[in-house]
Amino acid sequence: AQSVTQPDIHITVSEGASLELRCNYSYGATPYLFWYVQSPGQGLQLLLKYFSGDTLVQGIKGFEAEFKRSQSSFNLRKPSVHWSDAAEYFCVTMDSSYKLIFGSGTRLLVRP
Amino acid sequence: EADIYQTPRYLVIGTGKKITLECSQTMGHDKMYWYQQDPGMELHLIHYSYGVNSTEKGDLSSESTVSRIRTEHFPLTLESARPSHTSQYLCASSGGQGWGYTFGSGTRLTVV
């Protein structure tokens, strides 16, 4: 069965520092992969998605992610974090029945 | 702008009351979903629909029910609310496997 794993429950970075959130997927074929962000008490917002083509995907708010088949990874990156980026980040895949499969999430804390 | 709307945003209600959480989308998506999310936790699928008059139970057992009489509308009903139903309920719709989901802002339900 398809799954995604986010090994980091919490990550703390200083404002202006670079960020990388890890995600590993489990699926034989090329998966559909997404990163969503959830601010406290809010719904989820799609940052970016990958389903084929260029393995480096650009998203909103300055985020990007790289699909690496050899490592079964889809890590999210941002070169310079802003205080407003503090939120919960979910790596997500979609199964053949169009249902989303969520990772457990990584909570990002930003130090001033 | 096309979007997905959930009402109410917050609801505090007494035990035993019947409630309906509203969800509407203007994107013409056939696929709609309800997720339940406890604070700080991942999302769990409780209901989904692939079109009018189609509803299915999700991976997490729920005492709620849903209906899909119109494409744009996917309400969730609790016949008799209990404190164990206290949670955030997120509605989403999807245009297909490569498009991800669009989420509403959620309804935060508290049953006292």
Interface residues (C-beta under 8 A of the other chain):
Chain A: Y32 F34 Y36 G41 Q42 G43 L44 Q45 L46 K49 F51 E88 F90 V92 M94 S96 Y98 K99 L100 F102 G103 S104 G105 R107
Chain B: Q6 K31 Y33 G40 E42 L43 L45 Y48 Y50 G58 L90 A92 S94 G96 Q97 G98 W99 G100 Y101 T102 F103 G104 S105 G106 R108
